[in-house]
């Protein structure tokens, strides 16, 4: 059942991936405007942390919507 749900969401994975990538890049650019001169360790910190911070709001939107879809289809109890 989990495999079936994963395959049924395959059309949603590419837009989610693009949104995640753009949000992470946007956060890095935004932080670059806040801090004019960054050292190498600060740049690594921003590049590794910004996509993780971008994952949180996307998860708050997509997970409840996916659960609502599964409940309406009746597959939530099986997965």
mmCIF file of the N, C-alpha and C atoms, coordinates in Angstrom:
data_MODEL
# 
_entry.id   MODEL 
# 
loop_
_atom_site.group_PDB 
_atom_site.id 
_atom_site.type_symbol 
_atom_site.label_atom_id 
_atom_site.label_alt_id 
_atom_site.label_comp_id 
_atom_site.label_asym_id 
_atom_site.label_entity_id 
_atom_site.label_seq_id 
_atom_site.pdbx_PDB_ins_code 
_atom_site.Cartn_x 
_atom_site.Cartn_y 
_atom_site.Cartn_z 
_atom_site.occupancy 
_atom_site.B_iso_or_equiv 
_atom_site.pdbx_formal_charge 
_atom_site.auth_seq_id 
_atom_site.auth_comp_id 
_atom_site.auth_asym_id 
_atom_site.auth_atom_id 
_atom_site.pdbx_PDB_model_num 
ATOM 1   N N  . UNK A 1 1  ? 0.822   -1.194 0.000   1.00 0.00 ? 1  UNK A N  1 
ATOM 2   C CA . UNK A 1 1  ? 0.000   0.000  0.000   1.00 0.00 ? 1  UNK A CA 1 
ATOM 3   C C  . UNK A 1 1  ? 0.868   1.261  0.000   1.00 0.00 ? 1  UNK A C  1 
ATOM 4   N N  . UNK A 1 2  ? 1.974   1.222  0.723   1.00 0.00 ? 2  UNK A N  1 
ATOM 5   C CA . UNK A 1 2  ? 2.875   2.373  0.742   1.00 0.00 ? 2  UNK A CA 1 
ATOM 6   C C  . UNK A 1 2  ? 3.467   2.598  -0.648  1.00 0.00 ? 2  UNK A C  1 
ATOM 7   N N  . UNK A 1 3  ? 3.792   1.504  -1.329  1.00 0.00 ? 3  UNK A N  1 
ATOM 8   C CA . UNK A 1 3  ? 4.314   1.617  -2.689  1.00 0.00 ? 3  UNK A CA 1 
ATOM 9   C C  . UNK A 1 3  ? 3.275   2.231  -3.623  1.00 0.00 ? 3  UNK A C  1 
ATOM 10  N N  . UNK A 1 4  ? 2.031   1.815  -3.481  1.00 0.00 ? 4  UNK A N  1 
ATOM 11  C CA . UNK A 1 4  ? 0.948   2.363  -4.287  1.00 0.00 ? 4  UNK A CA 1 
ATOM 12  C C  . UNK A 1 4  ? 0.793   3.864  -4.032  1.00 0.00 ? 4  UNK A C  1 
ATOM 13  N N  . UNK A 1 5  ? 0.840   4.272  -2.767  1.00 0.00 ? 5  UNK A N  1 
ATOM 14  C CA . UNK A 1 5  ? 0.719   5.698  -2.439  1.00 0.00 ? 5  UNK A CA 1 
ATOM 15  C C  . UNK A 1 5  ? 1.893   6.487  -2.999  1.00 0.00 ? 5  UNK A C  1 
ATOM 16  N N  . UNK A 1 6  ? 3.089   5.925  -2.915  1.00 0.00 ? 6  UNK A N  1 
ATOM 17  C CA . UNK A 1 6  ? 4.265   6.597  -3.472  1.00 0.00 ? 6  UNK A CA 1 
ATOM 18  C C  . UNK A 1 6  ? 4.158   6.792  -4.973  1.00 0.00 ? 6  UNK A C  1 
ATOM 19  N N  . UNK A 1 7  ? 3.659   5.763  -5.660  1.00 0.00 ? 7  UNK A N  1 
ATOM 20  C CA . UNK A 1 7  ? 3.494   5.874  -7.107  1.00 0.00 ? 7  UNK A CA 1 
ATOM 21  C C  . UNK A 1 7  ? 2.365   6.832  -7.486  1.00 0.00 ? 7  UNK A C  1 
ATOM 22  N N  . UNK A 1 8  ? 1.343   6.918  -6.645  1.00 0.00 ? 8  UNK A N  1 
ATOM 23  C CA . UNK A 1 8  ? 0.251   7.837  -6.966  1.00 0.00 ? 8  UNK A CA 1 
ATOM 24  C C  . UNK A 1 8  ? 0.654   9.294  -6.752  1.00 0.00 ? 8  UNK A C  1 
ATOM 25  N N  . UNK A 1 9  ? 1.695   9.532  -5.987  1.00 0.00 ? 9  UNK A N  1 
ATOM 26  C CA . UNK A 1 9  ? 2.172   10.900 -5.745  1.00 0.00 ? 9  UNK A CA 1 
ATOM 27  C C  . UNK A 1 9  ? 3.298   11.315 -6.687  1.00 0.00 ? 9  UNK A C  1 
ATOM 28  N N  . UNK A 1 10 ? 3.626   10.474 -7.668  1.00 0.00 ? 10 UNK A N  1 
ATOM 29  C CA . UNK A 1 10 ? 4.776   10.766 -8.526  1.00 0.00 ? 10 UNK A CA 1 
ATOM 30  C C  . UNK A 1 10 ? 4.619   12.057 -9.321  1.00 0.00 ? 10 UNK A C  1 
ATOM 31  N N  . UNK A 1 11 ? 3.395   12.470 -9.608  1.00 0.00 ? 11 UNK A N  1 
ATOM 32  C CA . UNK A 1 11 ? 3.197   13.717 -10.340 1.00 0.00 ? 11 UNK A CA 1 
ATOM 33  C C  . UNK A 1 11 ? 3.447   14.937 -9.450  1.00 0.00 ? 11 UNK A C  1 
ATOM 34  N N  . UNK A 1 12 ? 3.348   14.757 -8.155  1.00 0.00 ? 12 UNK A N  1 
ATOM 35  C CA . UNK A 1 12 ? 3.561   15.873 -7.236  1.00 0.00 ? 12 UNK A CA 1 
ATOM 36  C C  . UNK A 1 12 ? 5.014   16.035 -6.825  1.00 0.00 ? 12 UNK A C  1 
ATOM 37  N N  . UNK A 1 13 ? 5.858   15.030 -7.050  1.00 0.00 ? 13 UNK A N  1 
ATOM 38  C CA . UNK A 1 13 ? 7.236   15.106 -6.585  1.00 0.00 ? 13 UNK A CA 1 
ATOM 39  C C  . UNK A 1 13 ? 8.042   16.164 -7.319  1.00 0.00 ? 13 UNK A C  1 
ATOM 40  N N  . UNK A 1 14 ? 7.870   16.317 -8.619  1.00 0.00 ? 14 UNK A N  1 
ATOM 41  C CA . UNK A 1 14 ? 8.677   17.296 -9.357  1.00 0.00 ? 14 UNK A CA 1 
ATOM 42  C C  . UNK A 1 14 ? 8.344   18.733 -8.966  1.00 0.00 ? 14 UNK A C  1 
ATOM 43  N N  . UNK A 1 15 ? 7.078   19.143 -8.837  1.00 0.00 ? 15 UNK A N  1 
ATOM 44  C CA . UNK A 1 15 ? 6.838   20.513 -8.366  1.00 0.00 ? 15 UNK A CA 1 
ATOM 45  C C  . UNK A 1 15 ? 7.330   20.752 -6.944  1.00 0.00 ? 15 UNK A C  1 
ATOM 46  N N  . UNK A 1 16 ? 7.200   19.750 -6.095  1.00 0.00 ? 16 UNK A N  1 
ATOM 47  C CA . UNK A 1 16 ? 7.690   19.896 -4.718  1.00 0.00 ? 16 UNK A CA 1 
ATOM 48  C C  . UNK A 1 16 ? 9.202   20.058 -4.719  1.00 0.00 ? 16 UNK A C  1 
ATOM 49  N N  . UNK A 1 17 ? 9.889   19.293 -5.555  1.00 0.00 ? 17 UNK A N  1 
ATOM 50  C CA . UNK A 1 17 ? 11.341  19.401 -5.647  1.00 0.00 ? 17 UNK A CA 1 
ATOM 51  C C  . UNK A 1 17 ? 11.755  20.783 -6.140  1.00 0.00 ? 17 UNK A C  1 
ATOM 52  N N  . UNK A 1 18 ? 11.082  21.299 -7.153  1.00 0.00 ? 18 UNK A N  1 
ATOM 53  C CA . UNK A 1 18 ? 11.410  22.626 -7.684  1.00 0.00 ? 18 UNK A CA 1 
ATOM 54  C C  . UNK A 1 18 ? 11.134  23.710 -6.648  1.00 0.00 ? 18 UNK A C  1 
ATOM 55  N N  . UNK A 1 19 ? 10.005  23.627 -5.959  1.00 0.00 ? 19 UNK A N  1 
ATOM 56  C CA . UNK A 1 19 ? 9.687   24.609 -4.922  1.00 0.00 ? 19 UNK A CA 1 
ATOM 57  C C  . UNK A 1 19 ? 10.722  24.564 -3.812  1.00 0.00 ? 19 UNK A C  1 
ATOM 58  N N  . UNK A 1 20 ? 11.104  23.362 -3.413  1.00 0.00 ? 20 UNK A N  1 
ATOM 59  C CA . UNK A 1 20 ? 12.108  23.212 -2.358  1.00 0.00 ? 20 UNK A CA 1 
ATOM 60  C C  . UNK A 1 20 ? 13.441  23.808 -2.785  1.00 0.00 ? 20 UNK A C  1 
ATOM 61  N N  . UNK A 1 21 ? 13.835  23.571 -4.009  1.00 0.00 ? 21 UNK A N  1 
ATOM 62  C CA . UNK A 1 21 ? 15.093  24.097 -4.518  1.00 0.00 ? 21 UNK A CA 1 
ATOM 63  C C  . UNK A 1 21 ? 15.065  25.619 -4.588  1.00 0.00 ? 21 UNK A C  1 
ATOM 64  N N  . UNK A 1 22 ? 13.981  26.187 -5.078  1.00 0.00 ? 22 UNK A N  1 
ATOM 65  C CA . UNK A 1 22 ? 13.885  27.637 -5.181  1.00 0.00 ? 22 UNK A CA 1 
ATOM 66  C C  . UNK A 1 22 ? 13.798  28.311 -3.814  1.00 0.00 ? 22 UNK A C  1 
ATOM 67  N N  . UNK A 1 23 ? 13.104  27.689 -2.873  1.00 0.00 ? 23 UNK A N  1 
ATOM 68  C CA . UNK A 1 23 ? 13.032  28.274 -1.533  1.00 0.00 ? 23 UNK A CA 1 
ATOM 69  C C  . UNK A 1 23 ? 14.400  28.262 -0.850  1.00 0.00 ? 23 UNK A C  1 
ATOM 70  N N  . UNK A 1 24 ? 15.141  27.188 -1.004  1.00 0.00 ? 24 UNK A N  1 
ATOM 71  C CA . UNK A 1 24 ? 16.485  27.123 -0.424  1.00 0.00 ? 24 UNK A CA 1 
ATOM 72  C C  . UNK A 1 24 ? 17.418  28.142 -1.042  1.00 0.00 ? 24 UNK A C  1 
ATOM 73  N N  . UNK A 1 25 ? 17.377  28.264 -2.376  1.00 0.00 ? 25 UNK A N  1 
ATOM 74  C CA . UNK A 1 25 ? 18.218  29.256 -3.045  1.00 0.00 ? 25 UNK A CA 1 
ATOM 75  C C  . UNK A 1 25 ? 17.802  30.671 -2.674  1.00 0.00 ? 25 UNK A C  1 
ATOM 76  N N  . UNK A 1 26 ? 16.507  30.902 -2.557  1.00 0.00 ? 26 UNK A N  1 
ATOM 77  C CA . UNK A 1 26 ? 16.031  32.228 -2.156  1.00 0.00 ? 26 UNK A CA 1 
ATOM 78  C C  . UNK A 1 26 ? 16.458  32.604 -0.758  1.00 0.00 ? 26 UNK A C  1 
ATOM 79  N N  . UNK A 1 27 ? 16.453  31.634 0.147   1.00 0.00 ? 27 UNK A N  1 
ATOM 80  C CA . UNK A 1 27 ? 16.913  31.915 1.501   1.00 0.00 ? 27 UNK A CA 1 
ATOM 81  C C  . UNK A 1 27 ? 18.399  32.262 1.526   1.00 0.00 ? 27 UNK A C  1 
ATOM 82  N N  . UNK A 1 28 ? 19.195  31.561 0.743   1.00 0.00 ? 28 UNK A N  1 
ATOM 83  C CA . UNK A 1 28 ? 20.627  31.854 0.693   1.00 0.00 ? 28 UNK A CA 1 
ATOM 84  C C  . UNK A 1 28 ? 20.862  33.255 0.144   1.00 0.00 ? 28 UNK A C  1 
ATOM 85  N N  . UNK A 1 29 ? 20.144  33.624 -0.912  1.00 0.00 ? 29 UNK A N  1 
ATOM 86  C CA . UNK A 1 29 ? 20.293  34.969 -1.479  1.00 0.00 ? 29 UNK A CA 1 
ATOM 87  C C  . UNK A 1 29 ? 19.819  36.026 -0.488  1.00 0.00 ? 29 UNK A C  1 
ATOM 88  N N  . UNK A 1 30 ? 18.713  35.764 0.194   1.00 0.00 ? 30 UNK A N  1 
ATOM 89  C CA . UNK A 1 30 ? 18.187  36.707 1.170   1.00 0.00 ? 30 UNK A CA 1 
ATOM 90  C C  . UNK A 1 30 ? 19.181  36.922 2.304   1.00 0.00 ? 30 UNK A C  1 
ATOM 91  N N  . UNK A 1 31 ? 19.751  35.846 2.820   1.00 0.00 ? 31 UNK A N  1 
ATOM 92  C CA . UNK A 1 31 ? 20.733  35.992 3.884   1.00 0.00 ? 31 UNK A CA 1 
ATOM 93  C C  . UNK A 1 31 ? 21.976  36.715 3.392   1.00 0.00 ? 31 UNK A C  1 
ATOM 94  N N  . UNK A 1 32 ? 22.303  36.566 2.121   1.00 0.00 ? 32 UNK A N  1 
ATOM 95  C CA . UNK A 1 32 ? 23.432  37.293 1.547   1.00 0.00 ? 32 UNK A CA 1 
ATOM 96  C C  . UNK A 1 32 ? 23.218  38.799 1.573   1.00 0.00 ? 32 UNK A C  1 
ATOM 97  N N  . UNK A 1 33 ? 21.967  39.245 1.439   1.00 0.00 ? 33 UNK A N  1 
ATOM 98  C CA . UNK A 1 33 ? 21.687  40.670 1.536   1.00 0.00 ? 33 UNK A CA 1 
ATOM 99  C C  . UNK A 1 33 ? 21.769  41.170 2.974   1.00 0.00 ? 33 UNK A C  1 
ATOM 100 N N  . UNK A 1 34 ? 21.424  40.326 3.927   1.00 0.00 ? 34 UNK A N  1 
ATOM 101 C CA . UNK A 1 34 ? 21.497  40.726 5.329   1.00 0.00 ? 34 UNK A CA 1 
ATOM 102 C C  . UNK A 1 34 ? 22.939  40.859 5.810   1.00 0.00 ? 34 UNK A C  1 
ATOM 103 N N  . UNK A 1 35 ? 23.772  39.927 5.411   1.00 0.00 ? 35 UNK A N  1 
ATOM 104 C CA . UNK A 1 35 ? 25.167  39.918 5.831   1.00 0.00 ? 35 UNK A CA 1 
ATOM 105 C C  . UNK A 1 35 ? 26.027  40.212 4.617   1.00 0.00 ? 35 UNK A C  1 
ATOM 106 N N  . UNK A 1 36 ? 26.656  41.375 4.617   1.00 0.00 ? 36 UNK A N  1 
ATOM 107 C CA . UNK A 1 36 ? 27.379  41.800 3.414   1.00 0.00 ? 36 UNK A CA 1 
ATOM 108 C C  . UNK A 1 36 ? 28.632  40.972 3.157   1.00 0.00 ? 36 UNK A C  1 
ATOM 109 N N  . UNK A 1 37 ? 29.434  40.744 4.175   1.00 0.00 ? 37 UNK A N  1 
ATOM 110 C CA . UNK A 1 37 ? 30.656  39.969 3.989   1.00 0.00 ? 37 UNK A CA 1 
ATOM 111 C C  . UNK A 1 37 ? 30.570  38.696 4.810   1.00 0.00 ? 37 UNK A C  1 
ATOM 112 N N  . UNK A 1 38 ? 30.670  37.577 4.139   1.00 0.00 ? 38 UNK A N  1 
ATOM 113 C CA . UNK A 1 38 ? 30.579  36.281 4.801   1.00 0.00 ? 38 UNK A CA 1 
ATOM 114 C C  . UNK A 1 38 ? 31.891  35.529 4.639   1.00 0.00 ? 38 UNK A C  1 
ATOM 115 N N  . UNK A 1 39 ? 32.291  34.859 5.708   1.00 0.00 ? 39 UNK A N  1 
ATOM 116 C CA . UNK A 1 39 ? 33.461  34.000 5.639   1.00 0.00 ? 39 UNK A CA 1 
ATOM 117 C C  . UNK A 1 39 ? 33.097  32.638 5.095   1.00 0.00 ? 39 UNK A C  1 
ATOM 118 N N  . UNK A 1 40 ? 34.108  31.818 4.792   1.00 0.00 ? 40 UNK A N  1 
ATOM 119 C CA . UNK A 1 40 ? 33.826  30.489 4.231   1.00 0.00 ? 40 UNK A CA 1 
ATOM 120 C C  . UNK A 1 40 ? 32.993  29.603 5.161   1.00 0.00 ? 40 UNK A C  1 
ATOM 121 N N  . UNK A 1 41 ? 33.240  29.662 6.457   1.00 0.00 ? 41 UNK A N  1 
ATOM 122 C CA . UNK A 1 41 ? 32.462  28.818 7.368   1.00 0.00 ? 41 UNK A CA 1 
ATOM 123 C C  . UNK A 1 41 ? 31.016  29.292 7.455   1.00 0.00 ? 41 UNK A C  1 
ATOM 124 N N  . UNK A 1 42 ? 30.788  30.587 7.358   1.00 0.00 ? 42 UNK A N  1 
ATOM 125 C CA . UNK A 1 42 ? 29.424  31.112 7.380   1.00 0.00 ? 42 UNK A CA 1 
ATOM 126 C C  . UNK A 1 42 ? 28.672  30.742 6.110   1.00 0.00 ? 42 UNK A C  1 
ATOM 127 N N  . UNK A 1 43 ? 29.361  30.748 4.992   1.00 0.00 ? 43 UNK A N  1 
ATOM 128 C CA . UNK A 1 43 ? 28.732  30.376 3.722   1.00 0.00 ? 43 UNK A CA 1 
ATOM 129 C C  . UNK A 1 43 ? 28.313  28.902 3.747   1.00 0.00 ? 43 UNK A C  1 
ATOM 130 N N  . UNK A 1 44 ? 29.172  28.037 4.265   1.00 0.00 ? 44 UNK A N  1 
ATOM 131 C CA . UNK A 1 44 ? 28.830  26.616 4.365   1.00 0.00 ? 44 UNK A CA 1 
ATOM 132 C C  . UNK A 1 44 ? 27.634  26.428 5.286   1.00 0.00 ? 44 UNK A C  1 
ATOM 133 N N  . UNK A 1 45 ? 27.595  27.179 6.377   1.00 0.00 ? 45 UNK A N  1 
ATOM 134 C CA . UNK A 1 45 ? 26.474  27.084 7.307   1.00 0.00 ? 45 UNK A CA 1 
ATOM 135 C C  . UNK A 1 45 ? 25.170  27.486 6.624   1.00 0.00 ? 45 UNK A C  1 
ATOM 136 N N  . UNK A 1 46 ? 25.178  28.582 5.857   1.00 0.00 ? 46 UNK A N  1 
ATOM 137 C CA . UNK A 1 46 ? 23.968  29.031 5.176   1.00 0.00 ? 46 UNK A CA 1 
ATOM 138 C C  . UNK A 1 46 ? 23.538  28.061 4.086   1.00 0.00 ? 46 UNK A C  1 
ATOM 139 N N  . UNK A 1 47 ? 24.491  27.569 3.324   1.00 0.00 ? 47 UNK A N  1 
ATOM 140 C CA . UNK A 1 47 ? 24.159  26.674 2.215   1.00 0.00 ? 47 UNK A CA 1 
ATOM 141 C C  . UNK A 1 47 ? 23.598  25.355 2.727   1.00 0.00 ? 47 UNK A C  1 
ATOM 142 N N  . UNK A 1 48 ? 24.073  24.882 3.865   1.00 0.00 ? 48 UNK A N  1 
ATOM 143 C CA . UNK A 1 48 ? 23.565  23.612 4.385   1.00 0.00 ? 48 UNK A CA 1 
ATOM 144 C C  . UNK A 1 48 ? 22.286  23.783 5.198   1.00 0.00 ? 48 UNK A C  1 
ATOM 145 N N  . UNK A 1 49 ? 22.075  24.929 5.821   1.00 0.00 ? 49 UNK A N  1 
ATOM 146 C CA . UNK A 1 49 ? 20.914  25.114 6.680   1.00 0.00 ? 49 UNK A CA 1 
ATOM 147 C C  . UNK A 1 49 ? 19.695  25.681 5.987   1.00 0.00 ? 49 UNK A C  1 
ATOM 148 N N  . UNK A 1 50 ? 19.879  26.446 4.939   1.00 0.00 ? 50 UNK A N  1 
ATOM 149 C CA . UNK A 1 50 ? 18.745  27.092 4.272   1.00 0.00 ? 50 UNK A CA 1 
ATOM 150 C C  . UNK A 1 50 ? 17.768  26.088 3.667   1.00 0.00 ? 50 UNK A C  1 
ATOM 151 N N  . UNK A 1 51 ? 18.218  25.053 2.955   1.00 0.00 ? 51 UNK A N  1 
ATOM 152 C CA . UNK A 1 51 ? 17.240  24.078 2.450   1.00 0.00 ? 51 UNK A CA 1 
ATOM 153 C C  . UNK A 1 51 ? 16.497  23.343 3.564   1.00 0.00 ? 51 UNK A C  1 
ATOM 154 N N  . UNK A 1 52 ? 17.182  23.125 4.682   1.00 0.00 ? 52 UNK A N  1 
ATOM 155 C CA . UNK A 1 52 ? 16.501  22.471 5.802   1.00 0.00 ? 52 UNK A CA 1 
ATOM 156 C C  . UNK A 1 52 ? 15.413  23.377 6.359   1.00 0.00 ? 52 UNK A C  1 
ATOM 157 N N  . UNK A 1 53 ? 15.676  24.667 6.434   1.00 0.00 ? 53 UNK A N  1 
ATOM 158 C CA . UNK A 1 53 ? 14.662  25.605 6.899   1.00 0.00 ? 53 UNK A CA 1 
ATOM 159 C C  . UNK A 1 53 ? 13.525  25.750 5.893   1.00 0.00 ? 53 UNK A C  1 
ATOM 160 N N  . UNK A 1 54 ? 13.815  25.571 4.627   1.00 0.00 ? 54 UNK A N  1 
ATOM 161 C CA . UNK A 1 54 ? 12.775  25.653 3.604   1.00 0.00 ? 54 UNK A CA 1 
ATOM 162 C C  . UNK A 1 54 ? 11.878  24.424 3.618   1.00 0.00 ? 54 UNK A C  1 
ATOM 163 N N  . UNK A 1 55 ? 12.372  23.314 4.146   1.00 0.00 ? 55 UNK A N  1 
ATOM 164 C CA . UNK A 1 55 ? 11.591  22.078 4.195   1.00 0.00 ? 55 UNK A CA 1 
ATOM 165 C C  . UNK A 1 55 ? 10.433  22.177 5.184   1.00 0.00 ? 55 UNK A C  1 
ATOM 166 N N  . UNK A 1 56 ? 10.595  22.951 6.236   1.00 0.00 ? 56 UNK A N  1 
ATOM 167 C CA . UNK A 1 56 ? 9.576   23.025 7.283   1.00 0.00 ? 56 UNK A CA 1 
ATOM 168 C C  . UNK A 1 56 ? 8.255   23.594 6.763   1.00 0.00 ? 56 UNK A C  1 
ATOM 169 N N  . UNK A 1 57 ? 8.221   24.775 6.122   1.00 0.00 ? 57 UNK A N  1 
ATOM 170 C CA . UNK A 1 57 ? 6.916   25.264 5.644   1.00 0.00 ? 57 UNK A CA 1 
ATOM 171 C C  . UNK A 1 57 ? 6.295   24.405 4.550   1.00 0.00 ? 57 UNK A C  1 
ATOM 172 N N  . UNK A 1 58 ? 7.122   23.814 3.699   1.00 0.00 ? 58 UNK A N  1 
ATOM 173 C CA . UNK A 1 58 ? 6.589   22.931 2.665   1.00 0.00 ? 58 UNK A CA 1 
ATOM 174 C C  . UNK A 1 58 ? 5.939   21.715 3.314   1.00 0.00 ? 58 UNK A C  1 
ATOM 175 N N  . UNK A 1 59 ? 6.559   21.189 4.353   1.00 0.00 ? 59 UNK A N  1 
ATOM 176 C CA . UNK A 1 59 ? 5.981   20.062 5.067   1.00 0.00 ? 59 UNK A CA 1 
ATOM 177 C C  . UNK A 1 59 ? 4.683   20.409 5.762   1.00 0.00 ? 59 UNK A C  1 
ATOM 178 N N  . UNK A 1 60 ? 4.577   21.644 6.271   1.00 0.00 ? 60 UNK A N  1 
ATOM 179 C CA . UNK A 1 60 ? 3.340   22.067 6.923   1.00 0.00 ? 60 UNK A CA 1 
ATOM 180 C C  . UNK A 1 60 ? 2.186   22.179 5.933   1.00 0.00 ? 60 UNK A C  1 
ATOM 181 N N  . UNK A 1 61 ? 2.485   22.369 4.665   1.00 0.00 ? 61 UNK A N  1 
ATOM 182 C CA . UNK A 1 61 ? 1.436   22.502 3.659   1.00 0.00 ? 61 UNK A CA 1 
ATOM 183 C C  . UNK A 1 61 ? 1.111   21.154 3.016   1.00 0.00 ? 61 UNK A C  1 
ATOM 184 N N  . UNK A 1 62 ? 2.132   20.404 2.648   1.00 0.00 ? 62 UNK A N  1 
ATOM 185 C CA . UNK A 1 62 ? 1.922   19.192 1.860   1.00 0.00 ? 62 UNK A CA 1 
ATOM 186 C C  . UNK A 1 62 ? 1.438   18.017 2.703   1.00 0.00 ? 62 UNK A C  1 
ATOM 187 N N  . UNK A 1 63 ? 1.984   17.830 3.880   1.00 0.00 ? 63 UNK A N  1 
ATOM 188 C CA . UNK A 1 63 ? 1.607   16.667 4.691   1.00 0.00 ? 63 UNK A CA 1 
ATOM 189 C C  . UNK A 1 63 ? 0.124   16.685 5.074   1.00 0.00 ? 63 UNK A C  1 
ATOM 190 N N  . UNK A 1 64 ? -0.427  17.798 5.591   1.00 0.00 ? 64 UNK A N  1 
ATOM 191 C CA . UNK A 1 64 ? -1.865  17.775 5.885   1.00 0.00 ? 64 UNK A CA 1 
ATOM 192 C C  . UNK A 1 64 ? -2.734  17.575 4.647   1.00 0.00 ? 64 UNK A C  1 
ATOM 193 N N  . UNK A 1 65 ? -2.310  18.133 3.515   1.00 0.00 ? 65 UNK A N  1 
ATOM 194 C CA . UNK A 1 65 ? -3.081  17.944 2.283   1.00 0.00 ? 65 UNK A CA 1 
ATOM 195 C C  . UNK A 1 65 ? -3.038  16.486 1.840   1.00 0.00 ? 65 UNK A C  1 
ATOM 196 N N  . UNK A 1 66 ? -1.879  15.853 1.961   1.00 0.00 ? 66 UNK A N  1 
ATOM 197 C CA . UNK A 1 66 ? -1.775  14.442 1.573   1.00 0.00 ? 66 UNK A CA 1 
ATOM 198 C C  . UNK A 1 66 ? -2.608  13.557 2.496   1.00 0.00 ? 66 UNK A C  1 
ATOM 199 N N  . UNK A 1 67 ? -2.606  13.865 3.780   1.00 0.00 ? 67 UNK A N  1 
ATOM 200 C CA . UNK A 1 67 ? -3.410  13.083 4.726   1.00 0.00 ? 67 UNK A CA 1 
ATOM 201 C C  . UNK A 1 67 ? -4.899  13.277 4.442   1.00 0.00 ? 67 UNK A C  1 
ATOM 202 N N  . UNK A 1 68 ? -5.309  14.494 4.131   1.00 0.00 ? 68 UNK A N  1 
ATOM 203 C CA . UNK A 1 68 ? -6.716  14.737 3.799   1.00 0.00 ? 68 UNK A CA 1 
ATOM 204 C C  . UNK A 1 68 ? -7.120  13.973 2.543   1.00 0.00 ? 68 UNK A C  1 
ATOM 205 N N  . UNK A 1 69 ? -6.238  13.944 1.539   1.00 0.00 ? 69 UNK A N  1 
ATOM 206 C CA . UNK A 1 69 ? -6.534  13.176 0.323   1.00 0.00 ? 69 UNK A CA 1 
ATOM 207 C C  . UNK A 1 69 ? -6.657  11.686 0.623   1.00 0.00 ? 69 UNK A C  1 
ATOM 208 N N  . UNK A 1 70 ? -5.745  11.174 1.443   1.00 0.00 ? 70 UNK A N  1 
ATOM 209 C CA . UNK A 1 70 ? -5.798  9.755  1.777   1.00 0.00 ? 70 UNK A CA 1 
ATOM 210 C C  . UNK A 1 70 ? -7.056  9.410  2.568   1.00 0.00 ? 70 UNK A C  1 
ATOM 211 N N  . UNK A 1 71 ? -7.450  10.279 3.464   1.00 0.00 ? 71 UNK A N  1 
ATOM 212 C CA . UNK A 1 71 ? -8.675  10.016 4.235   1.00 0.00 ? 71 UNK A CA 1 
ATOM 213 C C  . UNK A 1 71 ? -9.909  10.059 3.347   1.00 0.00 ? 71 UNK A C  1 
ATOM 214 N N  . UNK A 1 72 ? -9.925  10.976 2.388   1.00 0.00 ? 72 UNK A N  1 
ATOM 215 C CA . UNK A 1 72 ? -11.099 11.046 1.503   1.00 0.00 ? 72 UNK A CA 1 
ATOM 216 C C  . UNK A 1 72 ? -11.165 9.838  0.572   1.00 0.00 ? 72 UNK A C  1 
ATOM 217 N N  . UNK A 1 73 ? -10.008 9.283  0.202   1.00 0.00 ? 73 UNK A N  1 
ATOM 218 C CA . UNK A 1 73 ? -9.991  8.087  -0.645  1.00 0.00 ? 73 UNK A CA 1 
ATOM 219 C C  . UNK A 1 73 ? -10.151 6.795  0.165   1.00 0.00 ? 73 UNK A C  1 
ATOM 220 N N  . UNK A 1 74 ? -9.990  6.888  1.491   1.00 0.00 ? 74 UNK A N  1 
ATOM 221 C CA . UNK A 1 74 ? -10.122 5.715  2.336   1.00 0.00 ? 74 UNK A CA 1 
ATOM 222 C C  . UNK A 1 74 ? -8.873  4.870  2.437   1.00 0.00 ? 74 UNK A C  1 
ATOM 223 N N  . UNK A 1 75 ? -7.716  5.399  2.016   1.00 0.00 ? 75 UNK A N  1 
ATOM 224 C CA . UNK A 1 75 ? -6.471  4.634  2.069   1.00 0.00 ? 75 UNK A CA 1 
ATOM 225 C C  . UNK A 1 75 ? -5.600  4.990  3.266   1.00 0.00 ? 75 UNK A C  1 
ATOM 226 N N  . UNK A 1 76 ? -5.994  5.959  4.062   1.00 0.00 ? 76 UNK A N  1 
ATOM 227 C CA . UNK A 1 76 ? -5.169  6.404  5.189   1.00 0.00 ? 76 UNK A CA 1 
ATOM 228 C C  . UNK A 1 76 ? -5.016  5.305  6.230   1.00 0.00 ? 76 UNK A C  1 
ATOM 229 N N  . UNK A 1 77 ? -6.062  4.564  6.500   1.00 0.00 ? 77 UNK A N  1 
ATOM 230 C CA . UNK A 1 77 ? -5.998  3.510  7.513   1.00 0.00 ? 77 UNK A CA 1 
ATOM 231 C C  . UNK A 1 77 ? -5.046  2.381  7.107   1.00 0.00 ? 77 UNK A C  1 
ATOM 232 N N  . UNK A 1 78 ? -4.868  2.157  5.814   1.00 0.00 ? 78 UNK A N  1 
ATOM 233 C CA . UNK A 1 78 ? -4.015  1.063  5.365   1.00 0.00 ? 78 UNK A CA 1 
ATOM 234 C C  . UNK A 1 78 ? -2.551  1.454  5.319   1.00 0.00 ? 78 UNK A C  1 
ATOM 235 N N  . UNK A 1 79 ? -2.264  2.743  5.063   1.00 0.00 ? 79 UNK A N  1 
ATOM 236 C CA . UNK A 1 79 ? -0.852  3.152  5.000   1.00 0.00 ? 79 UNK A CA 1 
ATOM 237 C C  . UNK A 1 79 ? -0.359  3.536  6.360   1.00 0.00 ? 79 UNK A C  1 
# 
